[in-house]
Amino acid sequence: ALDVGDNSDVSARIGRAHVGYDGTTSDYAIFAHRDNVNTTDYAVQQRANGTTVVNAKSGQSVSLRVANQNALVVAGTSNNNVGFGNLGAPIARVHITGSTPEQRLLRVDGMNNPDNPALFVTGTGHVGIRTASPTAVLSIVGDLSASTNIQAAGQMRVGDSLVVSGAINGASISVGSIDVNDGNIANVGDI
């Protein structure tokens, strides 16, 4: 019923909305605010091959919203940081916001065992590695390996056996059994 400048480099304006040609590149259709009609500041662009681009002016943000609250923000003003959740400006490269009682804030699944994720973070700050039910601040299902030191400010508890391949230095150790491969226990007050 209404066909305006079909397949040509023309545009239409309705209120403050600009629909059509960006003024420079033929065969690209854009939607923009009337003050942002150019190849860098438009809002949405679609090319003849079907490529679709959502864009914001330099220094501005792109937000996806649900019920008028941010669900995803790509913040150009914050070094192009990406935020998930109801936040205005993400303060890290990837910033996820949730509420404390949330039990599922971040989940990264591995291919081998989808029941026990590679990484799981709760809203209370518990982190699980190969477990979706972290019972402590850090819960690991499997072996823990360190190339240098594992340090504890308080107690370090071992549920079964403590196996040490090098020297043990410290004030006291209380465990069920100790297996020292090289026989060297140095500077230990109590065992």
C-alpha positions in Angstrom: 0.0 0.0 0.0 2.9 2.4 0.6 6.2 2.0 -1.2 8.7 4.9 -0.9 11.9 4.9 -3.0 12.1 1.1 -3.2 15.6 -0.3 -3.7 17.3 3.1 -3.8 19.4 5.2 -1.5 16.6 7.2 0.1 15.2 7.5 3.6 12.1 8.3 5.5 11.7 10.1 8.8 8.9 9.6 11.2 9.1 11.8 14.3 12.7 11.4 15.5 13.2 8.1 13.7 15.3 7.7 10.6 14.6 4.6 8.4 16.5 3.8 5.2 19.9 5.0 3.9 22.8 5.8 6.2 24.0 8.5 3.7 27.2 6.6 2.7 26.9 2.9 2.1 24.5 1.7 -0.6 22.5 -1.5 0.0 22.6 -1.2 3.8 19.3 -0.5 5.6 19.5 1.3 8.9 17.3 2.5 11.8 18.6 5.5 13.7 17.7 8.5 15.7 17.5 11.5 13.3 20.7 12.9 14.9 22.7 9.7 14.5 22.4 9.0 10.7 25.8 7.9 9.7 28.0 4.8 9.3 29.2 4.9 13.0 26.3 6.1 15.1 23.1 4.2 13.8 21.1 1.8 16.0 20.4 -1.2 13.8 21.8 -2.0 10.4 21.0 -4.8 8.0 23.0 -5.6 4.9 21.7 -7.2 1.7 23.4 -10.5 2.6 21.4 -10.7 5.9 24.1 -9.6 8.2 22.5 -7.7 11.1 24.4 -5.3 13.4 23.2 -3.7 16.6 25.3 -0.6 17.3 25.7 2.4 19.6 27.5 5.7 19.2 31.1 5.8 20.5 31.2 6.0 24.3 27.6 4.8 24.6 26.1 1.5 25.7 24.0 -1.2 24.1 21.5 -2.8 26.5 19.0 -5.6 26.2 16.2 -5.2 28.7 13.4 -7.2 30.3 10.6 -5.3 32.0 12.6 -2.1 31.4 15.5 -3.4 33.5 18.9 -4.3 32.1 19.5 -7.9 31.4 22.7 -7.5 29.3 24.8 -4.4 28.9 27.8 -3.8 26.6 29.3 -0.6 28.0 31.3 1.4 25.5 31.9 4.0 28.3 33.5 1.3 30.4 36.1 -0.1 28.0 33.4 -2.2 26.3 32.9 -4.3 29.5 29.9 -6.7 29.3 27.5 -6.9 32.2 24.7 -9.5 32.9 22.0 -8.6 35.3 20.4 -5.4 36.5 23.4 -3.0 36.5 24.1 0.3 34.8 27.8 0.1 34.1 29.8 -3.1 34.3 33.1 -2.6 36.2 35.0 -5.6 34.8 35.5 -7.2 31.4 32.6 -9.6 32.3 30.5 -8.5 35.3 27.6 -10.7 36.5 25.2 -9.3 39.1 22.8 -11.5 41.1 21.1 -11.5 44.4 22.6 -13.3 47.5 20.0 -16.0 47.7 20.6 -17.0 44.0 22.0 -20.5 43.9 23.0 -20.3 40.2 25.0 -17.2 39.3 27.5 -18.7 36.8 27.8 -22.2 35.4 30.4 -23.4 32.9 29.8 -27.0 31.6 32.4 -29.3 30.4 31.8 -31.9 27.7 32.7 -35.0 29.7 30.3 -34.6 32.7 27.3 -32.3 32.3 26.0 -33.2 35.7 29.1 -31.8 37.4 30.0 -28.4 35.8 33.6 -27.4 35.2 32.9 -24.2 37.2 29.9 -23.1 39.3 29.4 -19.9 41.3 26.5 -19.2 43.7 25.1 -15.8 44.7 26.6 -16.4 48.2 30.1 -16.6 46.8 30.7 -20.3 46.9 32.7 -21.7 44.0 32.5 -25.3 42.9 34.9 -27.0 40.6 33.3 -30.1 39.1 30.4 -29.7 41.5 27.1 -27.9 41.2 26.7 -28.0 45.0 29.7 -26.2 46.6 29.5 -26.7 50.4 32.3 -24.3 51.2 33.7 -21.1 49.7 35.8 -23.4 47.4 34.7 -27.0 46.8 36.7 -29.1 44.5 35.7 -32.6 43.4 39.0 -34.3 42.2 42.7 -33.6 42.9 44.2 -30.3 43.8 47.6 -29.6 42.4 49.9 -26.7 43.0 53.2 -26.0 41.3 54.5 -23.9 44.2 52.8 -23.5 47.6 49.4 -23.9 49.1 49.1 -21.5 52.0 46.5 -21.4 54.8 46.1 -18.5 57.2 44.3 -20.8 59.6 43.9 -24.6 59.8 44.3 -26.9 56.9 42.3 -30.1 57.3 42.9 -33.3 55.6 40.1 -35.8 55.6 42.1 -38.9 54.7 45.9 -39.1 54.1 48.4 -36.3 53.6 50.9 -37.3 50.9 54.0 -35.1 50.7 56.7 -35.5 48.1 59.0 -32.8 49.5 59.9 -31.4 52.9 57.3 -30.3 55.5 58.2 -27.1 57.4 55.9 -25.7 60.1 54.9 -25.7 63.7 52.5 -28.7 64.0 50.6 -31.1 61.9 47.5 -33.1 63.0 46.3 -35.7 60.5 45.3 -39.4 60.4 48.5 -40.5 58.6 51.5 -38.9 57.0 53.3 -40.5 54.0 56.6 -38.6 53.3 58.3 -40.0 50.1 61.8 -38.6 50.8 61.8 -39.1 54.6 62.5 -35.5 55.2 60.4 -33.7 57.9 62.3 -30.6 59.0 61.6 -27.9 61.7 58.4 -29.5 63.0 57.4 -29.0 66.6 54.7 -31.6 66.9 53.4 -34.5 64.9 
